[in-house]
Amino acid sequence: LEMNISLGTIESVKKFVATIANFDEDFEIICGKYIINAKSILGIFSIDLSKPVLLRINAEGDKLEEIKEVIKEFAS
């Protein structure tokens, strides 16, 4: 699944990383030619967060539905 998310503040980045850290699945943020581990706060801060970024979630089935529910507040 790929979706756009907004992480415009330091607090939202911290909350997002803390939220997805509970899952074993892989999360990647795609920004231009860069692919960043979405569980890495330093990685996220290395990209431009002034506009939405693309989040790729490598999960399926019930797990994917659970993840979509807990990160819906970050969807843009």
WOCORRA-V560489 format. One record per backbone hydrogen bond with DSSP energy under -1.0 kcal/mol. NH is the residue of the N-H (numbers start at 1). CO is the residue of the C=O. Records with the same first field share a line. If there is no record, write none. Layout:
# WOCORRA-V560489
NH = CO / CO
This chain:
# WOCORRA-V560489
3 = 55
5 = 53
6 = 74
13 = 9
14 = 10
15 = 11
16 = 12
17 = 13
18 = 14
19 = 15
20 = 16
21 = 17
23 = 20
28 = 56
29 = 36
30 = 54
31 = 34
34 = 31
36 = 29
38 = 27
40 = 37
44 = 40
45 = 41
47 = 44
53 = 5
54 = 30
55 = 3
56 = 28
57 = 1
58 = 26
59 = 57
65 = 61
66 = 62
67 = 63
68 = 64
69 = 65
70 = 66
71 = 67
74 = 71
76 = 4
